[in-house]
Amino acid sequence: MGFFDLFKKKKDSAEATTPEQQAVEAKAQAAEAQVQKEELEEGLQKTKTGFFSKLARAVAGRSTVDADVLDDLEEVLITSDVGVETTVKIIESIEARIARDKYMNTSELNAILRDEIASLLEQSHSSQQDFGLEVKEGTPYVMMVVGVNGAGKTTTIGKLAAQLTKAGRKVYIGAADTFRAAAIDQLAVWAERAGATMIRQEMGSDPASVAYDTLKSAVANGADVVLIDTAGRLHNKIGLMNELTKIRNVMAKVIPDAPHEVMLVLDGSTGQNAFEQARQFTQATQVTSLTITKLDGTAKGGVVIGISDQFHIPVRYIGIGEGIDQLRMFDRRQFVDALFGEQK
């Protein structure tokens, strides 16, 4: 952003708002928030329906939370893809509350589950600005995106680029998954839709070379954000580890602290397979954030809870539909509200 752009931005904000305009803007923001809330609830509907139908059967005809209810609850959580370790943690916490309070009725169970699940979820946003990224003026914010082929990695990059360009940011995309021509072509389509600039080389080129060229071009042209796509092959973990390390080292030659973030994209519809993918990638490279995709088409949304808890990695985004605007910043309270309904 040049001097005159900064000047114009300050001037525009200074001139901007009368009380009437503020009221109109507030009304528009409230309407947009309501639409987003409804879309999130719709996107998690299959998970919500599956979870609560199982929960209702677990407590049917019972008035107090006893050992049998907890056994059934444990089964509900595990079959909802929350994961065994996280499920045990939730059950033990509920048992501790029962021991402390001496009594708990089944009508209290939803509220307690809500609190327990919210406490286990980690999120990575400090603000809504720049779609949650900590973009600084003068140096591109570099994100390396990892994940297996088919998890929604390329689509996520395209949707994220669209949100960032919408926020007024100049975005560069590096097509460093050079092993699949289809991946490069698909990324090019998304880049065009998002209004981002894509740097590519021929299929089979060195991925680190693509990353290097992308950062050099991004710096030279004053980009705000750089998104680097990478290959998603897990058949050889050592090869993957070496490749990702090489990409990181090459990027650091252009921008010393790059990448600023390594985001792992996981397909939420794969349930327990997503846990294994997270395990493999966290062993191969330092993952700093998660995106969980395809939650609208599955009843396995509980995987968000287990993965966030077990790997202690914050969830940055969730995908709740195919639309370009259906990548959402993850908010644990909104997620829990969408599952349980808003607290009275």
C-alpha positions as CSV (number, residue, x, y, z in Angstrom):
1,M,0.0,0.0,0.0
2,G,1.5,3.3,-1.1
3,F,1.5,6.7,0.6
4,F,-1.5,8.0,-1.3
5,D,-3.5,4.9,-0.5
6,L,-2.7,5.3,3.2
7,F,-3.6,9.0,3.0
8,K,-6.9,8.2,1.2
9,K,-7.7,5.5,3.8
10,K,-7.3,7.9,6.7
11,K,-9.2,10.6,4.9
12,D,-12.1,8.3,4.1
13,S,-12.3,7.0,7.7
14,A,-12.2,10.6,9.0
15,E,-15.0,11.8,6.7
16,A,-17.0,8.7,6.9
17,T,-19.8,8.3,9.3
18,T,-22.8,10.2,10.4
19,P,-25.0,8.7,13.1
20,E,-27.5,7.6,10.4
21,Q,-24.7,5.9,8.4
22,Q,-23.5,4.2,11.5
23,A,-27.0,2.9,12.2
24,V,-27.2,1.6,8.6
25,E,-23.8,-0.1,8.9
26,A,-24.7,-1.6,12.3
27,K,-27.9,-3.0,10.8
28,A,-26.1,-4.5,7.8
29,Q,-23.4,-6.1,10.1
30,A,-26.1,-7.6,12.3
31,A,-27.9,-9.0,9.3
32,E,-24.7,-10.5,7.9
33,A,-23.9,-12.0,11.3
34,Q,-27.3,-13.6,11.4
35,V,-26.9,-15.1,8.0
36,Q,-23.5,-16.5,8.9
37,K,-24.9,-17.9,12.1
38,E,-27.7,-19.7,10.2
39,E,-25.2,-21.0,7.6
40,L,-23.0,-22.4,10.3
41,E,-25.9,-24.1,12.0
42,E,-27.0,-25.5,8.6
43,G,-23.4,-26.7,7.9
44,L,-23.2,-28.5,11.2
45,Q,-26.8,-29.9,11.0
46,K,-25.7,-33.5,10.3
47,T,-23.3,-33.6,13.2
48,K,-25.9,-32.0,15.5
49,T,-28.6,-34.4,14.5
50,G,-26.4,-37.5,14.8
51,F,-25.0,-36.5,18.1
52,F,-28.2,-35.5,19.8
53,S,-30.2,-38.4,18.6
54,K,-27.6,-40.7,20.1
55,L,-27.5,-38.6,23.3
56,A,-31.3,-38.7,23.6
57,R,-31.3,-42.5,23.4
58,A,-28.5,-42.6,26.0
59,V,-30.6,-40.7,28.6
60,A,-34.1,-41.8,27.7
61,G,-36.1,-42.7,30.7
62,R,-33.3,-41.7,33.2
63,S,-33.4,-38.8,35.6
64,T,-29.9,-38.9,37.0
65,V,-26.5,-39.2,35.6
66,D,-25.1,-42.5,36.9
67,A,-22.5,-45.0,35.8
68,D,-24.8,-46.4,33.1
69,V,-25.5,-43.0,31.6
70,L,-21.8,-42.2,31.6
71,D,-21.0,-45.5,29.8
72,D,-23.6,-44.7,27.2
73,L,-22.3,-41.1,26.9
74,E,-18.8,-42.4,26.3
75,E,-20.1,-44.5,23.4
76,V,-21.9,-41.5,22.0
77,L,-18.8,-39.3,22.0
78,I,-16.6,-42.0,20.5
79,T,-19.0,-42.9,17.7
80,S,-19.3,-39.1,17.0
81,D,-15.6,-39.1,16.2
82,V,-14.5,-37.1,19.2
83,G,-11.7,-39.6,19.8
84,V,-11.0,-42.0,22.7
85,E,-8.5,-39.8,24.6
86,T,-10.7,-36.7,24.4
87,T,-13.8,-38.7,25.3
88,V,-12.1,-40.1,28.4
89,K,-11.1,-36.6,29.4
90,I,-14.7,-35.4,29.1
91,I,-16.1,-38.3,31.1
92,E,-13.5,-37.9,33.9
93,S,-14.4,-34.2,34.2
94,I,-18.1,-35.0,34.4
95,E,-17.4,-37.7,37.0
96,A,-15.4,-35.1,39.1
97,R,-18.3,-32.7,38.9
98,I,-20.7,-35.4,40.1
99,A,-18.4,-36.3,43.0
100,R,-18.2,-32.7,43.9
101,D,-21.9,-31.9,43.6
102,K,-23.1,-35.3,44.8
103,Y,-25.9,-35.3,42.3
104,M,-26.5,-34.4,38.6
105,N,-29.7,-34.8,36.7
106,T,-29.8,-35.6,33.0
107,S,-31.3,-32.2,32.1
108,E,-28.0,-30.6,33.2
109,L,-26.0,-32.8,31.0
110,N,-26.2,-30.6,27.8
111,A,-25.0,-27.5,29.7
112,I,-22.1,-29.4,31.2
113,L,-21.1,-31.0,27.9
114,R,-21.3,-27.6,26.3
115,D,-18.8,-26.2,28.9
116,E,-16.5,-29.2,28.6
117,I,-16.3,-29.1,24.8
118,A,-15.8,-25.4,24.7
119,S,-12.9,-25.6,27.1
120,L,-11.2,-28.3,25.0
121,L,-11.3,-26.3,21.7
122,E,-8.5,-24.0,20.7
123,Q,-8.8,-21.2,18.2
124,S,-6.2,-18.9,16.7
125,H,-7.8,-15.6,16.1
126,S,-7.0,-12.4,17.9
127,S,-9.2,-10.2,15.7
128,Q,-11.6,-10.4,12.7
129,Q,-9.3,-8.1,10.6
130,D,-7.6,-9.7,7.6
131,F,-9.7,-12.8,8.1
132,G,-7.8,-13.5,11.3
133,L,-4.3,-13.3,10.0
134,E,-1.7,-10.9,11.6
135,V,-0.8,-9.1,8.4
136,K,1.8,-6.4,8.9
137,E,2.5,-3.5,6.5
138,G,5.8,-3.8,4.6
139,T,6.4,-7.6,4.7
140,P,4.2,-10.3,3.2
141,Y,2.6,-12.7,5.7
142,V,3.6,-16.2,4.5
143,M,1.4,-19.2,5.0
144,M,2.5,-22.7,3.9
145,V,-0.5,-25.0,3.4
146,V,-0.1,-28.7,3.9
147,G,-2.5,-31.7,3.8
148,V,-3.2,-34.9,1.8
149,N,-4.6,-34.7,-1.7
150,G,-8.4,-34.6,-1.6
151,A,-8.6,-32.9,1.8
152,G,-9.7,-29.6,0.3
153,K,-6.3,-27.9,0.4
154,T,-6.5,-26.2,-3.0
155,T,-10.1,-25.1,-2.4
156,T,-9.3,-23.8,1.0
157,I,-6.4,-21.7,-0.4
158,G,-8.8,-20.3,-3.1
159,K,-11.5,-19.4,-0.5
160,L,-8.9,-17.8,1.8
161,A,-7.4,-15.8,-1.0
162,A,-10.9,-14.6,-1.9
163,Q,-11.6,-13.4,1.7
164,L,-8.2,-11.6,1.9
165,T,-8.7,-9.8,-1.4
166,K,-12.2,-8.9,-0.3
167,A,-10.5,-7.3,2.8
168,G,-8.3,-5.2,0.4
169,R,-5.2,-7.3,0.7
170,K,-2.8,-8.2,-2.3
171,V,-2.5,-11.9,-2.4
172,Y,0.1,-14.1,-4.1
173,I,-0.3,-17.9,-4.4
174,G,2.5,-20.3,-5.1
175,A,1.6,-23.5,-6.9
176,A,4.3,-25.7,-5.2
177,D,2.3,-29.0,-5.6
178,T,4.1,-29.6,-8.9
179,F,3.5,-33.4,-9.0
180,R,-0.1,-33.0,-10.2
181,A,-1.0,-30.9,-13.3
182,A,-4.6,-31.0,-12.1
183,A,-3.6,-29.3,-8.8
184,I,-1.9,-26.5,-10.6
185,D,-4.8,-26.0,-13.1
186,Q,-7.4,-26.1,-10.2
187,L,-5.4,-23.5,-8.2
188,A,-5.2,-21.2,-11.2
189,V,-9.0,-21.3,-11.5
190,W,-9.3,-20.4,-7.8
191,A,-6.7,-17.7,-8.0
192,E,-8.5,-16.0,-10.9
193,R,-11.9,-16.2,-9.1
194,A,-10.3,-14.7,-5.9
195,G,-8.4,-11.9,-7.7
196,A,-5.0,-13.2,-6.6
197,T,-1.8,-13.6,-8.5
198,M,-0.5,-17.1,-9.0
199,I,3.1,-18.1,-9.6
200,R,3.6,-21.5,-11.3
201,Q,6.2,-23.6,-13.1
202,E,6.0,-26.7,-15.2
203,M,4.7,-29.9,-13.7
204,G,7.6,-31.8,-12.1
205,S,9.5,-28.6,-11.2
206,D,11.2,-28.3,-7.8
207,P,8.5,-27.2,-5.3
208,A,11.1,-25.2,-3.3
209,S,12.0,-23.3,-6.5
210,V,8.3,-22.3,-7.0
211,A,8.1,-21.2,-3.4
212,Y,11.3,-19.1,-3.8
213,D,10.0,-17.5,-7.0
214,T,6.7,-16.7,-5.4
215,L,8.2,-14.9,-2.4
216,K,10.6,-13.0,-4.5
217,S,7.8,-11.8,-6.8
218,A,5.5,-11.1,-3.8
219,V,8.2,-8.9,-2.1
220,A,9.0,-7.1,-5.4
221,N,5.4,-6.3,-6.0
222,G,4.3,-5.3,-2.5
223,A,2.1,-8.3,-1.7
224,D,0.4,-8.5,1.7
225,V,-0.1,-12.3,2.0
226,V,1.5,-15.3,0.3
227,L,-0.1,-18.7,0.3
228,I,2.1,-21.7,-0.7
229,D,0.4,-24.9,-1.8
230,T,2.4,-28.1,-1.2
231,A,2.1,-31.7,-2.3
232,G,0.0,-34.0,-0.2
233,R,1.7,-37.4,-0.4
234,L,1.9,-39.5,2.7
235,H,3.3,-42.7,1.2
236,N,6.8,-41.7,2.2
237,K,6.9,-39.6,5.4
238,I,10.7,-39.1,5.2
239,G,10.3,-37.7,1.6
240,L,7.5,-35.4,2.7
241,M,9.5,-34.2,5.7
242,N,12.6,-33.4,3.6
243,E,10.5,-31.7,1.0
244,L,8.7,-29.4,3.5
245,T,11.9,-28.7,5.3
246,K,13.6,-27.6,2.0
247,I,10.6,-25.4,1.1
248,R,10.8,-23.7,4.5
249,N,14.6,-23.2,4.2
250,V,14.3,-21.7,0.8
251,M,11.5,-19.3,1.8
252,A,13.6,-18.1,4.8
253,K,16.3,-16.9,2.3
254,V,13.8,-14.4,1.0
255,I,11.9,-13.5,4.2
256,P,14.0,-14.6,7.2
257,D,11.0,-15.6,9.5
258,A,9.0,-17.2,6.7
259,P,6.8,-19.2,6.8
260,H,4.9,-17.3,9.5
261,E,2.3,-20.1,9.7
262,V,2.0,-23.7,8.6
263,M,-1.7,-24.6,8.2
264,L,-2.8,-28.3,8.0
265,V,-6.0,-28.9,6.0
266,L,-8.0,-31.9,7.1
267,D,-11.1,-33.5,5.6
268,G,-13.7,-33.6,8.5
269,S,-15.7,-36.2,6.7
270,T,-12.9,-38.8,7.1
271,G,-13.4,-39.0,10.9
272,Q,-10.6,-41.0,12.5
273,N,-8.5,-40.9,9.4
274,A,-8.1,-37.2,10.0
275,F,-6.5,-38.0,13.3
276,E,-3.9,-40.1,11.6
277,Q,-3.2,-37.4,9.0
278,A,-2.7,-34.9,11.7
279,R,-0.3,-37.2,13.4
280,Q,1.7,-37.8,10.3
281,F,2.0,-34.1,9.3
282,T,2.8,-32.9,12.8
283,Q,5.7,-35.4,12.8
284,A,6.8,-34.2,9.4
285,T,6.7,-30.5,10.0
286,Q,5.8,-27.9,12.6
287,V,2.0,-27.3,12.1
288,T,0.7,-24.2,13.8
289,S,-2.9,-24.1,12.7
290,L,-5.7,-26.3,11.4
291,T,-8.5,-26.0,8.9
292,I,-11.3,-28.7,9.0
293,T,-13.2,-28.9,5.7
294,K,-16.4,-30.6,4.4
295,L,-18.2,-30.4,7.7
296,D,-21.5,-29.7,5.9
297,G,-21.6,-33.2,4.3
298,T,-20.8,-35.3,7.4
299,A,-22.1,-36.3,10.8
300,K,-18.4,-36.5,11.9
301,G,-18.0,-32.9,13.1
302,G,-16.9,-34.2,16.5
303,V,-13.5,-34.7,14.9
304,V,-12.9,-30.9,15.4
305,I,-13.1,-31.3,19.1
306,G,-10.7,-34.3,19.4
307,I,-8.1,-33.0,17.0
308,S,-7.9,-29.6,18.6
309,D,-7.6,-31.1,22.0
310,Q,-5.2,-33.9,21.3
311,F,-2.7,-32.0,19.2
312,H,-3.0,-28.6,21.0
313,I,-3.1,-26.9,17.6
314,P,-5.7,-24.1,17.2
315,V,-8.4,-24.4,14.6
316,R,-8.2,-21.4,12.3
317,Y,-11.0,-22.1,9.8
318,I,-13.8,-24.6,9.1
319,G,-15.4,-25.3,5.7
320,I,-19.2,-25.6,5.8
321,G,-20.0,-25.6,2.1
322,E,-18.6,-25.4,-1.5
323,G,-19.3,-21.7,-2.0
324,I,-16.3,-19.3,-2.2
325,D,-17.6,-17.5,1.0
326,Q,-18.2,-20.7,3.0
327,L,-14.8,-20.9,4.6
328,R,-15.3,-19.5,8.1
329,M,-13.1,-18.3,10.8
330,F,-13.5,-20.8,13.7
331,D,-15.0,-19.5,16.8
332,R,-15.4,-22.1,19.6
333,R,-18.4,-20.4,21.1
334,Q,-20.2,-20.2,17.8
335,F,-19.3,-23.8,17.1
336,V,-20.7,-25.0,20.4
337,D,-23.8,-22.8,20.0
338,A,-24.4,-24.3,16.5
339,L,-24.2,-27.8,18.1
340,F,-26.2,-27.2,21.3
341,G,-28.2,-24.2,20.5
342,E,-27.6,-20.8,22.2
343,Q,-27.6,-20.7,26.0
344,K,-30.8,-19.3,27.5
